[in-house]
Amino acid sequence: MKSQAKNLLLITIIILGLVGCGQPDVQLKPLKQDAVILAFGDSLTFGTGAQPGQSYPSVLAELTGREVINAGIPGELSSAGKTRLSQLLQETNPDLVILCHGGNDLLRKLSRQQLQANLQAMVDEITDSGAQVLLVAVPTFAINLAPAPLYLEVAQNNNIPIQPTILSELLIDNTLKADQVHPNALGYRQFAQSIHHLLIKSGAISK
């Protein structure tokens, strides 16, 4: 428990330092009741570690009353996600995309510069389609599980809202995770609640 508290404190200090030099809260355009939300990512979006219907997109659909499409593919690298995204945007025509990708790149210790470039390409693809973007930072999977700073850079460079800490917070708490890199059902519910809160804070939906 002491180790978890120490890690959380370190994460908080890192985030405060990074966000403190960033932009003010970013606002989104309000989402209509029939808006479509596309949750795009890998196993963290798919819901690995929990039962079907317990993923964060499933819970978020309950919380928001909007359609939330789960487009998570376990094991996918950001390069493959970048390739997959274009057709998916055409097929689903979303109003908002929640982008949570790159965990497998970080686990495999692939180039962070390339990951950032792939995320930027995905953000460009989404905005070009007319949809809004909400970014979720992924931890580095090092000892302290701090979020990779490149996510904050992408958010600041594109003036898009970001949830920077939720995955770090979940994965340092053994009661909220199924394994070392995936939340359990309770963790995914808290994940969805954090996104729901950010959507309210950003003006995308009302309470």
Protein Blocks (a to p, Z undefined) as FASTA:
>chain_A
ZZmmmmmmmmmmmmmmmmmmmccddddddddfkbccdddddfklnogaiaehiamklmmm
mmnopacddfbdehiafklmmmmmmmmmmmnopabdcddehjlmmmnopafklmmmmmmm
mmmmmmmnopacddddddehianopacfklmmmmmmnopacdfklmmmmmmpmklcfblm
bccfklmmmmmmmmmmmmmmnomacZZ
